[in-house]
Amino acid sequence: METSESEIIEADVTTHTENEQDENGESSENPVREAEKPEKLFKLPLSRIKHIMKMDPDTKHSTQEAAFLIAKATELFLGSLATEAYKQASQAKRKTIQKKDIDSAINCIDSLAFLEGVLE
Amino acid sequence: MAQSFDDLNLPNAVVTRIAKEVLPENVSIGKEARTALAKAASVFVLYITSASNALATKNNRKTINGLDVIEAMHETDFHMFVEHLKENLEYFKKIQQEKKDAVVKQKLQKDGESNCAASNDNADENDIQ
C-alpha cells in the first residue's frame, strides 16, 4: 500500500491538537477531546524527558525550551503512531490495538523507520 | 544498559492517555501495545535529541536550543509537527514569563511591606516630637 505517509500523519496530528479543518478542507472524524484544559500545556513529565535526553552520550546541555519542544513533539508522535496502529487494527476488523499493529505501522511508514527492530 | 533503558520508559498511563485522545472511544489498546508505545516514545526522544544535537554541533554550540529541535523535526521527516510546536512554544514562553513576573511582583510586594513598616516607625517618632 503506497500512500503518502506524511499526509496520513499530518491529518491525524491536526485532529489531535485543534478542532479545525485541515488544509485539505476535510473535517476530523475523530472526536476532539476538549476536556483537556488549555493550562495543561504538556502531559509527559519534563524531568523524565530530560533524563532520556541525557542518555545520548553526545548531548550535554539543553535549554528548557528544547526539552519542552521535545516533550510536545513526543506527544504528537504518540498520537500519530496510535492513529497509524489503529488503521492496521481496523483493517483486521479489531477494536483493540495490538503490538503487531504498531509493528505493521512501523514497517509501512518511512518516517517511523528509526523504530525498526527496536520494539522486539 | 538495556535494563536501565527500560527504566526510562515514559509513564505507561500518560502514554496511553495521550494515544487514546486521538482514537475513537470504543477502541482499546492491548497491554503489550501500551508498553510498545511507551518504548517507541522513549526512542523518539533519543532520536530527536540526537538529531538536534547534531544541528547544534554543526553551529558550534554545545547546548541544544528550541530552534535546533524545530530544525530536527524537518530533518527527521516530522515536519508536519512544526506548526503546532511553534504555537505551543509561544504559549510556553508566555507562561514562563508570567511565572517570572509573578515572582518579581511578589518580591516587590514584600520589599514594599517592609519599607512601609520602616516608614511607619519613623512617622511615630515624628508625632512624638
gemmi code that builds the backbone of each chain (N, CA, C; Angstrom):
import gemmi

chains = {
    "A": [
        ("MET", (0.869, -1.200, 0.000), (0.000, 0.000, 0.000), (0.891, 1.232, 0.000)),
        ("GLU", (0.847, 1.979, -1.088), (1.739, 3.128, -1.135), (0.940, 4.410, -1.044)),
        ("THR", (0.727, 4.831, 0.166), (0.043, 6.113, 0.347), (1.063, 7.114, 0.861)),
        ("SER", (0.686, 8.357, 0.831), (1.616, 9.382, 1.272), (1.667, 9.390, 2.788)),
        ("GLU", (2.824, 8.984, 3.311), (2.939, 8.841, 4.769), (2.744, 10.167, 5.445)),
        ("SER", (3.336, 11.200, 4.842), (3.298, 12.476, 5.545), (1.879, 12.986, 5.618)),
        ("GLU", (1.047, 12.727, 4.607), (-0.331, 13.201, 4.633), (-1.112, 12.492, 5.706)),
        ("ILE", (-0.859, 11.193, 5.843), (-1.598, 10.415, 6.839), (-1.327, 10.981, 8.210)),
        ("ILE", (-0.071, 11.122, 8.514), (0.277, 11.540, 9.855), (-0.195, 12.960, 10.097)),
        ("GLU", (-0.090, 13.837, 9.076), (-0.461, 15.234, 9.266), (-1.919, 15.375, 9.611)),
        ("ALA", (-2.799, 14.625, 8.881), (-4.226, 14.746, 9.128), (-4.553, 14.371, 10.552)),
        ("ASP", (-3.888, 13.324, 11.048), (-4.194, 12.871, 12.401), (-3.662, 13.827, 13.438)),
        ("VAL", (-2.540, 14.454, 13.148), (-1.989, 15.393, 14.112), (-2.928, 16.581, 14.244)),
        ("THR", (-3.519, 17.004, 13.129), (-4.433, 18.139, 13.149), (-5.615, 17.844, 14.052)),
        ("THR", (-6.151, 16.627, 13.956), (-7.296, 16.304, 14.798), (-6.888, 16.237, 16.254)),
        ("HIS", (-5.659, 15.877, 16.468), (-5.220, 15.690, 17.854), (-5.143, 17.008, 18.595)),
        ("THR", (-4.670, 18.046, 17.916), (-4.390, 19.259, 18.656), (-5.444, 20.344, 18.525)),
        ("GLU", (-6.112, 20.428, 17.387), (-7.040, 21.545, 17.213), (-8.328, 21.085, 16.576)),
        ("ASN", (-9.401, 21.754, 16.928), (-10.670, 21.376, 16.342), (-10.910, 22.190, 15.082)),
        ("GLU", (-10.027, 22.035, 14.115), (-10.159, 22.804, 12.886), (-10.080, 21.871, 11.703)),
        ("GLN", (-10.535, 22.352, 10.576), (-10.369, 21.524, 9.386), (-8.922, 21.594, 8.943)),
        ("ASP", (-8.438, 20.500, 8.392), (-7.051, 20.507, 7.961), (-6.955, 21.212, 6.605)),
        ("GLU", (-5.760, 21.234, 6.084), (-5.529, 22.036, 4.896), (-6.330, 21.542, 3.698)),
        ("ASN", (-6.688, 20.285, 3.706), (-7.452, 19.752, 2.582), (-8.933, 20.051, 2.702)),
        ("GLY", (-9.307, 20.711, 3.782), (-10.715, 21.043, 3.972), (-11.536, 19.895, 4.497)),
        ("GLU", (-10.866, 18.843, 4.940), (-11.638, 17.715, 5.478), (-11.718, 17.866, 6.995)),
        ("SER", (-12.891, 17.714, 7.528), (-13.003, 17.827, 8.984), (-12.673, 16.491, 9.625)),
        ("SER", (-12.298, 16.597, 10.847), (-11.837, 15.420, 11.567), (-12.995, 14.492, 11.867)),
        ("GLU", (-12.758, 13.195, 11.716), (-13.798, 12.246, 12.093), (-13.661, 11.852, 13.549)),
        ("ASN", (-12.449, 11.981, 14.061), (-12.244, 11.586, 15.449), (-12.752, 12.686, 16.364)),
        ("PRO", (-13.465, 12.328, 17.424), (-13.934, 13.365, 18.355), (-12.733, 14.008, 19.045)),
        ("VAL", (-12.691, 15.322, 19.050), (-11.583, 16.015, 19.691), (-11.876, 16.122, 21.170)),
        ("ARG", (-10.893, 15.775, 21.953), (-11.083, 15.779, 23.405), (-10.850, 17.190, 23.913)),
        ("GLU", (-11.908, 17.970, 24.031), (-11.710, 19.317, 24.507), (-11.763, 19.393, 26.005)),
        ("ALA", (-11.856, 18.231, 26.654), (-11.845, 18.231, 28.100), (-10.492, 18.675, 28.636)),
        ("GLU", (-9.436, 18.548, 27.829), (-8.111, 18.946, 28.279), (-8.076, 20.456, 28.419)),
        ("LYS", (-7.761, 20.932, 29.659), (-7.747, 22.369, 29.860), (-6.535, 22.954, 29.151)),
        ("PRO", (-6.658, 24.168, 28.648), (-5.523, 24.771, 27.940), (-4.327, 24.991, 28.849)),
        ("GLU", (-4.555, 25.102, 30.181), (-3.428, 25.345, 31.074), (-2.491, 24.154, 31.090)),
        ("LYS", (-2.997, 22.956, 30.795), (-2.161, 21.769, 30.827), (-1.428, 21.704, 29.498)),
        ("LEU", (-0.296, 22.403, 29.448), (0.381, 22.569, 28.181), (1.043, 21.299, 27.698)),
        ("PHE", (1.508, 20.478, 28.650), (2.099, 19.211, 28.233), (1.846, 18.168, 29.303)),
        ("LYS", (1.777, 16.914, 28.870), (1.364, 15.857, 29.789), (2.529, 14.969, 30.208)),
        ("LEU", (3.530, 14.868, 29.342), (4.659, 14.000, 29.681), (5.565, 14.719, 30.684)),
        ("PRO", (6.043, 13.984, 31.686), (6.880, 14.646, 32.705), (8.202, 15.130, 32.104)),
        ("LEU", (8.442, 16.436, 32.257), (9.632, 17.045, 31.664), (10.907, 16.453, 32.242)),
        ("SER", (10.856, 16.069, 33.514), (12.049, 15.508, 34.159), (12.442, 14.190, 33.499)),
        ("ARG", (11.444, 13.372, 33.169), (11.733, 12.086, 32.526), (12.266, 12.302, 31.111)),
        ("ILE", (11.696, 13.285, 30.431), (12.160, 13.607, 29.079), (13.646, 14.004, 29.141)),
        ("LYS", (13.971, 14.859, 30.101), (15.358, 15.331, 30.228), (16.291, 14.167, 30.566)),
        ("HIS", (15.781, 13.260, 31.377), (16.563, 12.094, 31.773), (16.919, 11.255, 30.536)),
        ("ILE", (15.947, 11.059, 29.672), (16.182, 10.288, 28.450), (17.153, 11.043, 27.548)),
        ("MET", (16.992, 12.354, 27.455), (17.877, 13.147, 26.608), (19.330, 12.975, 27.038)),
        ("LYS", (19.535, 12.867, 28.332), (20.909, 12.721, 28.851), (21.526, 11.377, 28.474)),
        ("MET", (20.685, 10.432, 28.083), (21.211, 9.120, 27.672), (22.021, 9.227, 26.384)),
        ("ASP", (21.787, 10.308, 25.623), (22.571, 10.500, 24.407), (23.968, 10.951, 24.838)),
        ("PRO", (24.997, 10.157, 24.532), (26.332, 10.480, 25.044), (26.879, 11.813, 24.520)),
        ("ASP", (26.363, 12.234, 23.348), (26.882, 13.471, 22.760), (26.183, 14.719, 23.267)),
        ("THR", (25.036, 14.520, 23.890), (24.251, 15.678, 24.345), (24.588, 15.996, 25.790)),
        ("LYS", (25.068, 17.224, 26.000), (25.421, 17.582, 27.373), (24.424, 18.567, 27.977)),
        ("HIS", (24.028, 19.542, 27.190), (23.160, 20.592, 27.718), (22.031, 20.882, 26.758)),
        ("SER", (20.890, 21.270, 27.347), (19.785, 21.708, 26.502), (19.017, 22.790, 27.235)),
        ("THR", (18.394, 23.658, 26.475), (17.596, 24.708, 27.104), (16.243, 24.136, 27.536)),
        ("GLN", (15.573, 24.887, 28.388), (14.241, 24.479, 28.852), (13.282, 24.393, 27.661)),
        ("GLU", (13.456, 25.325, 26.746), (12.590, 25.336, 25.558), (12.777, 24.070, 24.729)),
        ("ALA", (14.024, 23.654, 24.602), (14.307, 22.452, 23.804), (13.635, 21.239, 24.446)),
        ("ALA", (13.752, 21.122, 25.747), (13.146, 19.982, 26.448), (11.632, 20.009, 26.293)),
        ("PHE", (11.063, 21.208, 26.396), (9.617, 21.348, 26.235), (9.196, 20.914, 24.831)),
        ("LEU", (9.929, 21.391, 23.812), (9.564, 21.071, 22.442), (9.658, 19.576, 22.180)),
        ("ILE", (10.662, 18.951, 22.747), (10.799, 17.501, 22.560), (9.661, 16.770, 23.269)),
        ("ALA", (9.276, 17.262, 24.440), (8.146, 16.648, 25.152), (6.877, 16.760, 24.310)),
        ("LYS", (6.667, 17.948, 23.778), (5.459, 18.197, 22.992), (5.475, 17.372, 21.707)),
        ("ALA", (6.644, 17.331, 21.060), (6.767, 16.555, 19.822), (6.485, 15.083, 20.088)),
        ("THR", (6.920, 14.612, 21.235), (6.691, 13.201, 21.584), (5.202, 12.924, 21.753)),
        ("GLU", (4.483, 13.873, 22.305), (3.029, 13.696, 22.420), (2.395, 13.611, 21.034)),
        ("LEU", (2.822, 14.498, 20.148), (2.288, 14.478, 18.789), (2.645, 13.169, 18.094)),
        ("PHE", (3.859, 12.721, 18.330), (4.324, 11.465, 17.748), (3.473, 10.290, 18.218)),
        ("LEU", (3.174, 10.272, 19.512), (2.349, 9.186, 20.065), (0.974, 9.179, 19.422)),
        ("GLY", (0.415, 10.352, 19.227), (-0.886, 10.445, 18.584), (-0.846, 9.863, 17.185)),
        ("SER", (0.208, 10.217, 16.450), (0.351, 9.720, 15.080), (0.530, 8.213, 15.058)),
        ("LEU", (1.398, 7.730, 15.919), (1.678, 6.286, 15.943), (0.421, 5.504, 16.316)),
        ("ALA", (-0.314, 6.030, 17.290), (-1.545, 5.359, 17.712), (-2.552, 5.317, 16.563)),
        ("THR", (-2.637, 6.433, 15.845), (-3.577, 6.502, 14.726), (-3.198, 5.499, 13.644)),
        ("GLU", (-1.930, 5.440, 13.328), (-1.488, 4.506, 12.290), (-1.709, 3.061, 12.727)),
        ("ALA", (-1.439, 2.788, 13.998), (-1.646, 1.431, 14.520), (-3.136, 1.079, 14.486)),
        ("TYR", (-3.970, 2.062, 14.771), (-5.421, 1.830, 14.742), (-5.891, 1.480, 13.332)),
        ("LYS", (-5.302, 2.137, 12.347), (-5.661, 1.823, 10.956), (-5.378, 0.361, 10.663)),
        ("GLN", (-4.232, -0.119, 11.155), (-3.881, -1.529, 10.950), (-4.893, -2.434, 11.645)),
        ("ALA", (-5.263, -2.076, 12.861), (-6.227, -2.895, 13.617), (-7.580, -2.903, 12.912)),
        ("SER", (-7.964, -1.728, 12.409), (-9.248, -1.611, 11.701), (-9.305, -2.524, 10.493)),
        ("GLN", (-8.196, -2.567, 9.777), (-8.161, -3.412, 8.587), (-8.371, -4.873, 8.956)),
        ("ALA", (-7.909, -5.229, 10.144), (-8.098, -6.609, 10.616), (-9.415, -6.735, 11.372)),
        ("LYS", (-10.244, -5.718, 11.287), (-11.564, -5.677, 11.913), (-11.507, -5.872, 13.430)),
        ("ARG", (-10.518, -5.257, 14.033), (-10.395, -5.342, 15.501), (-10.559, -3.957, 16.097)),
        ("LYS", (-11.045, -3.941, 17.353), (-11.160, -2.667, 18.045), (-10.128, -2.555, 19.164)),
        ("THR", (-9.296, -3.559, 19.248), (-8.204, -3.482, 20.228), (-6.895, -3.427, 19.468)),
        ("ILE", (-6.123, -2.405, 19.742), (-4.832, -2.269, 19.074), (-3.845, -3.219, 19.742)),
        ("GLN", (-3.186, -4.027, 18.918), (-2.199, -4.958, 19.448), (-0.804, -4.541, 19.004)),
        ("LYS", (0.182, -5.157, 19.615), (1.564, -4.794, 19.304), (1.853, -4.976, 17.822)),
        ("LYS", (1.291, -6.007, 17.225), (1.583, -6.266, 15.807), (1.067, -5.140, 14.914)),
        ("ASP", (0.039, -4.414, 15.393), (-0.446, -3.269, 14.614), (0.602, -2.159, 14.611)),
        ("ILE", (1.247, -1.997, 15.754), (2.310, -0.993, 15.845), (3.482, -1.412, 14.954)),
        ("ASP", (3.821, -2.684, 15.006), (4.908, -3.193, 14.146), (4.593, -2.959, 12.671)),
        ("SER", (3.347, -3.230, 12.285), (2.952, -3.027, 10.886), (3.052, -1.558, 10.493)),
        ("ALA", (2.619, -0.691, 11.391), (2.685, 0.746, 11.107), (4.142, 1.164, 10.879)),
        ("ILE", (5.020, 0.642, 11.713), (6.450, 0.975, 11.595), (6.995, 0.523, 10.249)),
        ("ASN", (6.542, -0.645, 9.809), (7.035, -1.170, 8.529), (6.463, -0.414, 7.336)),
        ("CYS", (5.284, 0.169, 7.526), (4.615, 0.846, 6.409), (5.115, 2.257, 6.167)),
        ("ILE", (5.469, 2.927, 7.249), (5.702, 4.369, 7.140), (7.183, 4.706, 7.256)),
        ("ASP", (7.685, 5.413, 6.248), (9.115, 5.720, 6.174), (9.635, 6.471, 7.382)),
        ("SER", (8.876, 7.456, 7.835), (9.402, 8.290, 8.928), (9.487, 7.517, 10.246)),
        ("LEU", (8.867, 6.333, 10.315), (8.944, 5.508, 11.518), (10.051, 4.460, 11.428)),
        ("ALA", (10.859, 4.545, 10.385), (11.913, 3.538, 10.164), (12.903, 3.469, 11.326)),
        ("PHE", (13.061, 4.569, 12.048), (14.015, 4.561, 13.165), (13.602, 3.586, 14.261)),
        ("LEU", (12.344, 3.135, 14.223), (11.853, 2.210, 15.254), (12.015, 0.745, 14.856)),
        ("GLU", (12.474, 0.512, 13.633), (12.553, -0.883, 13.173), (13.495, -1.699, 14.045)),
        ("GLY", (12.980, -2.835, 14.520), (13.789, -3.731, 15.343), (13.922, -3.305, 16.784)),
        ("VAL", (13.448, -2.130, 17.117), (13.653, -1.603, 18.470), (12.643, -2.168, 19.465)),
        ("LEU", (11.442, -2.450, 18.983), (10.386, -2.839, 19.906), (10.324, -4.346, 20.139)),
        ("GLU", (11.353, -5.085, 19.692), (11.317, -6.545, 19.889), (11.494, -6.885, 21.364)),
    ],
    "B": [
        ("MET", (23.024, -2.009, 30.003), (22.450, -0.717, 29.556), (20.996, -0.904, 29.169)),
        ("ALA", (20.672, -2.073, 28.573), (19.305, -2.306, 28.123), (18.357, -2.237, 29.310)),
        ("GLN", (18.750, -2.807, 30.433), (17.875, -2.780, 31.608), (17.616, -1.346, 32.041)),
        ("SER", (18.648, -0.528, 32.076), (18.444, 0.841, 32.538), (17.601, 1.605, 31.531)),
        ("PHE", (17.679, 1.254, 30.262), (16.882, 1.953, 29.274), (15.397, 1.694, 29.501)),
        ("ASP", (15.052, 0.460, 29.878), (13.652, 0.159, 30.155), (13.120, 1.054, 31.259)),
        ("ASP", (13.978, 1.331, 32.244), (13.534, 2.179, 33.342), (13.216, 3.586, 32.876)),
        ("LEU", (13.712, 3.928, 31.702), (13.485, 5.275, 31.220), (12.204, 5.408, 30.426)),
        ("ASN", (11.431, 4.340, 30.346), (10.150, 4.448, 29.655), (9.302, 5.535, 30.296)),
        ("LEU", (8.597, 6.244, 29.445), (7.685, 7.253, 29.958), (6.515, 6.540, 30.626)),
        ("PRO", (5.865, 7.220, 31.569), (4.805, 6.524, 32.327), (3.731, 5.952, 31.422)),
        ("ASN", (3.483, 4.660, 31.576), (2.505, 3.958, 30.735), (1.144, 4.639, 30.717)),
        ("ALA", (0.686, 5.056, 31.885), (-0.665, 5.628, 31.988), (-0.780, 6.900, 31.142)),
        ("VAL", (0.256, 7.741, 31.224), (0.220, 9.010, 30.481), (0.305, 8.731, 28.976)),
        ("VAL", (1.187, 7.816, 28.626), (1.349, 7.447, 27.209), (0.018, 6.944, 26.654)),
        ("THR", (-0.641, 6.089, 27.405), (-1.915, 5.521, 26.958), (-2.974, 6.613, 26.832)),
        ("ARG", (-2.963, 7.532, 27.779), (-3.961, 8.604, 27.746), (-3.779, 9.459, 26.489)),
        ("ILE", (-2.521, 9.774, 26.195), (-2.236, 10.592, 25.011), (-2.675, 9.852, 23.750)),
        ("ALA", (-2.364, 8.558, 23.684), (-2.719, 7.769, 22.499), (-4.237, 7.698, 22.351)),
        ("LYS", (-4.930, 7.534, 23.476), (-6.392, 7.362, 23.407), (-7.100, 8.633, 22.956)),
        ("GLU", (-6.449, 9.772, 23.128), (-7.084, 11.031, 22.760), (-7.389, 11.112, 21.272)),
        ("VAL", (-6.591, 10.413, 20.471), (-6.805, 10.513, 19.026), (-7.657, 9.357, 18.515)),
        ("LEU", (-7.993, 8.434, 19.412), (-8.724, 7.252, 18.970), (-10.204, 7.373, 19.305)),
        ("PRO", (-11.054, 6.692, 18.552), (-12.477, 6.649, 18.909), (-12.648, 6.021, 20.291)),
        ("GLU", (-13.746, 6.361, 20.940), (-13.928, 5.935, 22.333), (-13.974, 4.440, 22.529)),
        ("ASN", (-14.500, 3.726, 21.550), (-14.678, 2.281, 21.736), (-13.429, 1.477, 21.400)),
        ("VAL", (-12.344, 2.157, 21.120), (-11.107, 1.451, 20.776), (-10.222, 1.324, 22.009)),
        ("SER", (-9.669, 0.137, 22.194), (-8.789, -0.037, 23.345), (-7.384, -0.427, 22.870)),
        ("ILE", (-6.463, -0.332, 23.792), (-5.067, -0.640, 23.463), (-4.617, -1.783, 24.366)),
        ("GLY", (-4.138, -2.849, 23.733), (-3.706, -4.021, 24.481), (-2.483, -3.720, 25.336)),
        ("LYS", (-2.227, -4.592, 26.302), (-1.160, -4.341, 27.280), (0.206, -4.259, 26.606)),
        ("GLU", (0.487, -5.224, 25.726), (1.790, -5.223, 25.044), (1.933, -3.993, 24.174)),
        ("ALA", (0.823, -3.594, 23.571), (0.841, -2.424, 22.692), (1.139, -1.161, 23.502)),
        ("ARG", (0.596, -1.075, 24.720), (0.854, 0.093, 25.566), (2.350, 0.198, 25.881)),
        ("THR", (2.931, -0.929, 26.222), (4.368, -0.952, 26.531), (5.170, -0.553, 25.296)),
        ("ALA", (4.734, -1.074, 24.136), (5.436, -0.760, 22.895), (5.357, 0.738, 22.588)),
        ("LEU", (4.193, 1.335, 22.837), (4.029, 2.773, 22.604), (4.965, 3.572, 23.511)),
        ("ALA", (5.040, 3.172, 24.776), (5.895, 3.891, 25.731), (7.362, 3.794, 25.302)),
        ("LYS", (7.753, 2.606, 24.866), (9.129, 2.405, 24.432), (9.413, 3.216, 23.164)),
        ("ALA", (8.460, 3.202, 22.244), (8.616, 3.959, 20.997), (8.788, 5.438, 21.307)),
        ("ALA", (8.037, 5.919, 22.290), (8.121, 7.332, 22.664), (9.514, 7.658, 23.206)),
        ("SER", (10.053, 6.775, 24.030), (11.395, 6.988, 24.581), (12.435, 7.030, 23.469)),
        ("VAL", (12.289, 6.098, 22.534), (13.234, 6.042, 21.407), (13.128, 7.311, 20.574)),
        ("PHE", (11.916, 7.790, 20.416), (11.692, 9.023, 19.668), (12.417, 10.196, 20.334)),
        ("VAL", (12.330, 10.266, 21.640), (13.003, 11.351, 22.374), (14.507, 11.323, 22.081)),
        ("LEU", (15.075, 10.123, 22.160), (16.513, 9.977, 21.896), (16.847, 10.353, 20.463)),
        ("TYR", (16.006, 9.922, 19.564), (16.204, 10.153, 18.121), (16.235, 11.651, 17.830)),
        ("ILE", (15.243, 12.366, 18.360), (15.168, 13.801, 18.109), (16.290, 14.537, 18.841)),
        ("THR", (16.613, 14.059, 20.032), (17.702, 14.674, 20.795), (19.006, 14.586, 20.004)),
        ("SER", (19.245, 13.386, 19.474), (20.471, 13.168, 18.713), (20.509, 14.056, 17.476)),
        ("ALA", (19.380, 14.122, 16.773), (19.302, 14.952, 15.570), (19.497, 16.427, 15.927)),
        ("SER", (18.895, 16.850, 17.029), (19.014, 18.247, 17.470), (20.454, 18.566, 17.847)),
        ("ASN", (21.071, 17.627, 18.535), (22.447, 17.845, 18.967), (23.393, 17.967, 17.767)),
        ("ALA", (23.127, 17.162, 16.750), (23.959, 17.225, 15.540), (23.873, 18.622, 14.929)),
        ("LEU", (22.677, 19.188, 14.950), (22.491, 20.526, 14.394), (23.172, 21.581, 15.256)),
        ("ALA", (23.074, 21.423, 16.571), (23.722, 22.387, 17.468), (25.243, 22.355, 17.254)),
        ("THR", (25.769, 21.134, 17.168), (27.221, 20.951, 16.977), (27.670, 21.580, 15.663)),
        ("LYS", (26.825, 21.421, 14.652), (27.128, 21.993, 13.327), (27.282, 23.516, 13.432)),
        ("ASN", (26.532, 24.103, 14.378), (26.600, 25.551, 14.578), (27.539, 25.924, 15.715)),
        ("ASN", (28.453, 25.016, 16.029), (29.457, 25.258, 17.077), (28.862, 25.572, 18.443)),
        ("ARG", (27.767, 24.924, 18.768), (27.162, 25.111, 20.087), (27.123, 23.785, 20.810)),
        ("LYS", (27.229, 23.882, 22.138), (27.164, 22.657, 22.944), (25.791, 22.473, 23.575)),
        ("THR", (24.972, 23.493, 23.488), (23.648, 23.428, 24.118), (22.575, 23.385, 23.049)),
        ("ILE", (21.702, 22.391, 23.150), (20.584, 22.282, 22.211), (19.557, 23.353, 22.564)),
        ("ASN", (19.110, 24.108, 21.583), (18.045, 25.075, 21.859), (16.788, 24.731, 21.054)),
        ("GLY", (15.773, 25.560, 21.239), (14.480, 25.297, 20.609), (14.560, 25.217, 19.091)),
        ("LEU", (15.380, 26.089, 18.514), (15.492, 26.106, 17.047), (16.114, 24.818, 16.521)),
        ("ASP", (17.037, 24.274, 17.275), (17.652, 23.001, 16.869), (16.585, 21.915, 16.801)),
        ("VAL", (15.694, 21.919, 17.787), (14.644, 20.894, 17.823), (13.692, 21.071, 16.642)),
        ("ILE", (13.322, 22.302, 16.381), (12.416, 22.581, 15.253), (13.069, 22.118, 13.952)),
        ("GLU", (14.331, 22.453, 13.785), (15.038, 22.058, 12.573), (15.154, 20.539, 12.482)),
        ("ALA", (15.358, 19.916, 13.626), (15.469, 18.454, 13.662), (14.163, 17.796, 13.198)),
        ("MET", (13.033, 18.431, 13.483), (11.744, 17.881, 13.047), (11.690, 17.844, 11.520)),
        ("HIS", (12.258, 18.858, 10.882), (12.308, 18.868, 9.419), (13.213, 17.752, 8.922)),
        ("GLU", (14.349, 17.634, 9.564), (15.348, 16.651, 9.101), (14.882, 15.214, 9.256)),
        ("THR", (14.028, 14.972, 10.256), (13.600, 13.595, 10.532), (12.245, 13.269, 9.916)),
        ("ASP", (11.816, 14.124, 8.962), (10.528, 13.882, 8.305), (9.318, 14.030, 9.216)),
        ("PHE", (9.474, 14.757, 10.295), (8.318, 15.045, 11.145), (7.947, 16.528, 11.025)),
        ("HIS", (8.151, 17.058, 9.829), (7.897, 18.473, 9.600), (6.445, 18.867, 9.851)),
        ("MET", (5.550, 17.869, 9.779), (4.123, 18.188, 9.976), (3.839, 18.611, 11.411)),
        ("PHE", (4.764, 18.391, 12.311), (4.559, 18.789, 13.715), (4.985, 20.240, 13.959)),
        ("VAL", (5.730, 20.806, 13.024), (6.426, 22.070, 13.293), (5.479, 23.216, 13.668)),
        ("GLU", (4.402, 23.379, 12.892), (3.483, 24.486, 13.166), (2.913, 24.400, 14.581)),
        ("HIS", (2.460, 23.193, 14.953), (1.887, 23.010, 16.296), (2.930, 23.289, 17.366)),
        ("LEU", (4.155, 22.852, 17.104), (5.220, 23.060, 18.084), (5.508, 24.548, 18.256)),
        ("LYS", (5.514, 25.266, 17.154), (5.801, 26.703, 17.236), (4.716, 27.420, 18.045)),
        ("GLU", (3.454, 27.059, 17.803), (2.358, 27.687, 18.562), (2.489, 27.396, 20.052)),
        ("ASN", (2.768, 26.118, 20.352), (2.887, 25.731, 21.754), (4.086, 26.393, 22.410)),
        ("LEU", (5.136, 26.605, 21.636), (6.334, 27.241, 22.174), (6.023, 28.668, 22.605)),
        ("GLU", (5.243, 29.369, 21.784), (4.870, 30.744, 22.131), (4.115, 30.770, 23.449)),
        ("TYR", (3.192, 29.818, 23.591), (2.390, 29.740, 24.803), (3.269, 29.401, 26.006)),
        ("PHE", (4.209, 28.492, 25.804), (5.134, 28.082, 26.862), (5.968, 29.271, 27.319)),
        ("LYS", (6.483, 30.039, 26.363), (7.306, 31.217, 26.690), (6.486, 32.216, 27.483)),
        ("LYS", (5.227, 32.354, 27.080), (4.332, 33.308, 27.757), (4.139, 32.884, 29.216)),
        ("ILE", (3.913, 31.600, 29.420), (3.703, 31.099, 30.782), (4.971, 31.276, 31.615)),
        ("GLN", (6.118, 30.990, 31.023), (7.385, 31.143, 31.736), (7.572, 32.600, 32.154)),
        ("GLN", (7.247, 33.514, 31.245), (7.393, 34.939, 31.533), (6.432, 35.364, 32.641)),
        ("GLU", (5.221, 34.845, 32.590), (4.237, 35.177, 33.623), (4.695, 34.697, 34.985)),
        ("LYS", (5.305, 33.522, 35.005), (5.818, 32.981, 36.274), (6.916, 33.885, 36.814)),
        ("LYS", (7.802, 34.309, 35.920), (8.911, 35.183, 36.333), (8.368, 36.486, 36.876)),
        ("ASP", (7.383, 37.035, 36.138), (6.792, 38.307, 36.556), (6.126, 38.169, 37.920)),
        ("ALA", (5.476, 37.035, 38.145), (4.782, 36.812, 39.415), (5.790, 36.778, 40.558)),
        ("VAL", (6.925, 36.153, 40.308), (7.959, 36.070, 41.344), (8.502, 37.459, 41.659)),
        ("VAL", (8.763, 38.240, 40.609), (9.292, 39.594, 40.792), (8.279, 40.445, 41.553)),
        ("LYS", (7.009, 40.326, 41.166), (5.937, 41.111, 41.787), (5.833, 40.788, 43.272)),
        ("GLN", (5.935, 39.476, 43.566), (5.844, 39.048, 44.960), (6.984, 39.641, 45.768)),
        ("LYS", (8.144, 39.632, 45.175), (9.338, 40.156, 45.858), (9.179, 41.642, 46.113)),
        ("LEU", (8.678, 42.359, 45.101), (8.488, 43.806, 45.244), (7.482, 44.097, 46.351)),
        ("GLN", (6.429, 43.277, 46.401), (5.401, 43.499, 47.431), (5.994, 43.323, 48.806)),
        ("LYS", (6.793, 42.285, 48.950), (7.423, 42.015, 50.258), (8.339, 43.166, 50.624)),
        ("ASP", (9.102, 43.623, 49.655), (10.006, 44.752, 49.922), (9.203, 45.979, 50.305)),
        ("GLY", (8.089, 46.185, 49.580), (7.218, 47.324, 49.845), (6.668, 47.269, 51.247)),
        ("GLU", (6.272, 46.081, 51.667), (5.701, 45.938, 53.015), (6.736, 46.250, 54.073)),
        ("SER", (7.939, 45.790, 53.869), (8.970, 46.042, 54.891), (9.338, 47.514, 54.900)),
        ("ASN", (9.286, 48.178, 53.739), (9.559, 49.617, 53.691), (8.471, 50.392, 54.417)),
        ("CYS", (7.213, 49.960, 54.199), (6.081, 50.607, 54.872), (6.241, 50.514, 56.369)),
        ("ALA", (6.601, 49.362, 56.840), (6.760, 49.141, 58.283), (7.827, 50.093, 58.812)),
        ("ALA", (8.907, 50.229, 58.068), (10.013, 51.102, 58.494), (9.547, 52.547, 58.534)),
        ("SER", (8.803, 53.018, 57.520), (8.387, 54.426, 57.466), (7.332, 54.713, 58.524)),
        ("ASN", (6.502, 53.730, 58.872), (5.510, 53.906, 59.953), (6.212, 54.156, 61.270)),
        ("ASP", (7.285, 53.430, 61.488), (8.062, 53.624, 62.722), (8.596, 55.053, 62.770)),
        ("ASN", (9.099, 55.550, 61.615), (9.635, 56.914, 61.545), (8.538, 57.936, 61.818)),
        ("ALA", (7.340, 57.707, 61.273), (6.221, 58.628, 61.430), (5.851, 58.728, 62.906)),
        ("ASP", (5.843, 57.622, 63.587), (5.517, 57.618, 65.033), (6.503, 58.504, 65.794)),
        ("GLU", (7.737, 58.386, 65.437), (8.759, 59.173, 66.138), (8.511, 60.664, 65.913)),
        ("ASN", (8.117, 61.023, 64.650), (7.852, 62.433, 64.316), (6.670, 62.973, 65.137)),
        ("ASP", (5.626, 62.132, 65.261), (4.453, 62.560, 66.022), (4.836, 62.906, 67.460)),
        ("ILE", (5.661, 62.064, 67.991), (6.065, 62.274, 69.389), (6.741, 63.631, 69.534)),
        ("GLN", (7.542, 63.951, 68.501), (8.252, 65.232, 68.562), (7.271, 66.397, 68.412)),
    ],
}
model = gemmi.Model(1)
for chain_id, residues in chains.items():
    chain = gemmi.Chain(chain_id)
    for i, (resn, *xyz) in enumerate(residues, 1):
        res = gemmi.Residue()
        res.name, res.seqid = resn, gemmi.SeqId(i, " ")
        for name, pos in zip(("N", "CA", "C"), xyz):
            atom = gemmi.Atom()
            atom.name, atom.element = name, gemmi.Element(name[0])
            atom.pos, atom.b_iso = gemmi.Position(*pos), 0.0
            res.add_atom(atom)
        chain.add_residue(res)
    model.add_chain(chain)
structure = gemmi.Structure()
structure.add_model(model)
structure.setup_entities()
